[in-house]
Amino acid sequence: MNNYERKFKRKDLARRVKELLIERGINQSDLSRLSSLGTDHVSHIVRNGQRLTLESLNELCLALNTTPNYLMYGMDADYVPNYII
């Protein structure tokens, strides 16, 4: 499977958020404060990758210092699919 054929899976997003929380040494309450998302919302995202609005995804990315590409697909920020070039 090519990188551009990757499918978005909510459970993978949840796993990546959990990994970043550990790497950054923060907990869900910290993420809630940093992202301005409610604690229940953050909990649902971390547990099962609850459906996100673009605004929520953006807040998560800013708070975790990462990109939507990484959270959704596990790809580096520098990755540009061939079909875009």
Buried (B, 14 or more C-beta within 10 A) or exposed (E): EEEEEBEEEBEBBBBBBBEBBEEBEBEBEBBBEBBEBEEEBBBBBBEEBBEBEEEBBEBBBEBBEBBBBBBBBBBEEEEEEEEEE
